[in-house]
Every structure is written in C-alpha cells, then in structure tokens.
Amino acid sequence: MMTKPRLLVATTNAGKQREYRELLREVPAEIVFPGDLGIALEVEEDGTTFRENAAKKAAALARASGLLSLADDSGLEVDALGGEPGVRSSRYAGPGADDPRRREFLLEKLRGIPAPRKARFVCVIAITIPGGGISFAEGECRGEITLTQRGSNGFGYDPVFQPEGRQVTLAELPPDEKNRISHRARAAAAAIPILRTLLDSESARREHP
Ligand code: IMP
C-alpha cells in the first residue's frame, strides 16, 4: 500500500500551524511541522522582502528534511508607518517582546493618527522539493488598525486589525471565517494547485522510479 507523501510546513508558530492544518486539508499529503521531525527551524529572517525570507526558510527545511517543504513569511504593513512593521512584524518592539507587547508598541506609534489607519496583512508562501525549483503563492487581506484591542481568537496583530467591510477584528471572527478571508487563506488557495502538481509528479516518480 502506498503511504501518503509528507509535506513539511516550516513554521513553529502555533497560530500558523493551526491555520495551515485547516487551510491545507484538501492537499493529499500528511502535514508535518519541524518539531514532528525533530528538526530545528533556525533560519535567520534577514531578507528585505517576504519572498526572500520565505524562499530561504523553504530551501533550508527541504534540505534538512528531504521532503516537499512549504514556508511562509507574513506580516502587517501599515500605510501611515510607511509599510512598517512589514518583514519585521514578528520582531517589532525588539527581542523578547510577546504579541501583546508588539500590539501595544504598534498602537503607541499610531497614537494621534486619525482613522482610517489603513493596513494590510501579506503572506508569501514558498514551496520547494529537494533539488528542485522554487514556486511562490501570495495573498493579502486589506483593512485598518483599531486603537482598541478586541477579541481573543487568532494570534499576533489580529485583535487590532479590522478587515475591510467588517465591524469586527480578525480576533473576533470565528477561526473558519478568518480562514476564508485572510492573507494566509488566499496564499494557501493559490498554493494548493502547485502542491497538487508537485505531489502528482512525486507519486509518479515513486511508482516508476
Ligand atoms: P513570520 O511570518 O513567522 O515571520 O511572522 C509574521 C508575524 O506577522 C507574526 O509573528 C505576527 O506578528 C504577524 N502576523 C502574520 N500573520 C498574522 C495573522 O494572521 N494575524 C496576526 N498577526 C500576523
């Protein structure tokens, strides 16, 4: 009996892991994370673009695991801050800061700036197989920053981000609704056909080596 191929999703962020399990449900592969394989995800995100960081993580993890690997880099871009925090979203407010501190830091920077404080979440997914090329899929979610924090779902900046056309923050939306409109959902939807093609050619190779 053929075993299901494995797809390594290169993130240790529990919020992202939860979302990817759901978003990639229809992919015919077993989803594994670095911790499941005893692999450390120690890749410095020193690129200047989401694309660069995602590609670097995917390539390093494919090399370390020998598996089809997917990595993303994502973040929040706020218009009034010239696109900050951008690629530095997870490091905003310095090393050692946690999500609540990063949100406070963002709100301090936006004090005095009138609504709408337009922003967008961006997600770039990079996919690679060991020895193969690299493919990208991207998604965005537009909205604005609220000065009060609301909701307890999601992670990161969700409690201060109100998606366009909604009166609630991403953290107030049920997870399945965030998973329909988020930047990660849109990038994952674009990634699924790429994954299917790679998995098809991988299974053909396994059947007829
Ligand atoms: P990275 O992609 O692991 O470098 O981290 C991106 C950072 O951007 C996260 O740690 C969050 O602070 C923020 N971020 C990315 N996606 C989301 C999201 O869906 N909700 C809230 N914050 C997010």
Boltz pocket constraint, residues with backbone or C-beta under 6 A from the ligand:
constraints:
  - pocket:
      binder: B
      contacts: [[A, 13], [A, 45], [A, 72], [A, 73], [A, 74], [A, 75], [A, 76], [A, 86], [A, 87], [A, 89], [A, 90], [A, 121], [A, 122], [A, 154], [A, 155], [A, 156], [A, 157], [A, 158], [A, 182], [A, 184]]
      max_distance: 6.0
